[in-house]
C-alpha cells in the first residue's frame, strides 16, 4: 500500500484513513499543521470573549425570558442558536479566522460559565437561577457555538 499523497510505501498499521484515501502519518501531520494556524494566546482570548458574551447573553436571557411567560420556551428555542452563532462569529472575527485545536471546548465551557455567572449575579431576584427556559436557551446556544466555532 502507498500513501496517496507522497506515494511512500506504508504498512496497514501505519496507514491513516482519510476521506480521500490512505495517507502516511507524516502527510497527515503536515496537513494538520497547515489547518491549525493559531497562536498560543488564541484559546485564552477566545475563552475570554465567550465568557463575557455568555454573561451578557445570560443576563438578557434571565431578565427577558422571565417576563415573557409561556412563550419563553419558544423564544429560547429560537434565540439560543442565534446567540451561539453570534458568539462564534465574534470569536472568529476577533481571532482573524485563525484555527486552534481545543477552541471548541474552551469556548463552550467559557460561554456556559458566563451564562451561569449571570444567573448567580441575578440570583437576588426570586426564582431566577433555575429557570428551564434559560437552560434551554443555554443548551441551544452552546450546541450552536460548538458547531460553528473554528
N, C-alpha and C positions, 0 to 999 in steps of 0.2 A: 504494500500500500504506500502511496505517496501523498505528500501534502499538496492540496490543490492550489496553493498559492506559490510556494517556492520549489515544488517538485522534489523536495528532500524525502528520501525513504524513511518511513516511520512504521513502528510496530503497532499492533492493535491496542496495546496497553498505554502507549504514549499519545495516540491519536485523540484529538479533541473534536467532537462532533459539533459543527456549527450549522446554521441554516443553509449555508452554501456548500457544505461537504466537510470532509475530514481535513483538519489542519494540524500542524505540529505546534508544540507548546510555545515555541519562540515567536511564531507568527501571531498566535492568539495574544500573547503578552504585548507584542508591539502594536497590535490593533487596539488593545485596551488603553495603552499609553497615549494613543492619539485621541481616543474618545474622552477620557478623563483628563481635562486640561486645566483643572482648577488649582488654586494656591492653597497653602496650609491654613490660611485665615478665612477661607470661604465658608467652612462649616460653622464656626462660631458667629460669623457675620450673618449667615442665613438663619441660624437659630435665634439670634437677637432680633432680627426683623420679624420672624414668625412669632416670638413671644410678645412683642409689642403689638403687632396686628391681632394676635389672638386675644390679648387683653382688651383691645379696642372693640373688636367684633363681639367678644364675650359680654362686655358691658352693655353694648347695644342690644344684644340678644336677650340678656337678663331683664333689661328695662322694657324693651319694646314688646317682647313676646308675652310678658306678664300683663300688658294692657289689652291685648287683642282678644284673649279668652279662647273660645272654641276653635277659631281659625288659626291659632298659633301653631298647630301641628302642620297645617298646610303651608303656612308661611315658612316655617323652619325647614320643611322638605324642599322648598324652592330656593330659599335664601342661603341654606347651608352650602350647597355646591357652588353657588355664585361667590360666596365669601372664600371658600377654599381655592377656587380658581383665581380670585383676585390676589390672594396671598402668594400663590405660586408665581403669578405673573410679576408681582413686585419683586420677589426674590430673584427671579430670572433676570429681570432688567437691571437690578442693582448689582448683581454679580456679573453683568455683561455676558450672559449666556455661557459662563464657564460651568463645566460639569465636574462634580466631585463625588466620589464614591462614599456613600453613607449620608448624603444630604437629605434623602427622603425621610429616613428615620429621625434624624436630628430635627428637621423642620416640623414634622408631625408632632413629635414629643414636645417641642417648644411651643407649638400652637396650642396644644391641649393644656400645658402648664399655664399659658397666658389666659386661656378661657377659664380655667379653674381659679386662677388668681383673681380674676374679675368677680367670680362668684363669691370667693371668700371676702373680698373687699366690700361687696354689696350685701353681705350676709346680715347686715343690720336690718334690712327690710324683711318682714315676716314671710317665711316660706320661699325665700329667694334662691337658696343654693340647690336644692333638689327639685328642679323643675324638668319634667320629662320633655317638654318642647325644646328646652335649651340642650338637653342631652342629645336629642335627635339632630338639632342644628349642628352641634359639635361633631357628632359622628359623620354626618354628611359632609361637613367642611373638611374634616381630617382625611376622609377617604378620597375626596377630590384633590386635596393638596398632595396626597401621596401619589395619586395617578398622574398629576400634571407637572410635578416638580422635576427638575433635570436629574 
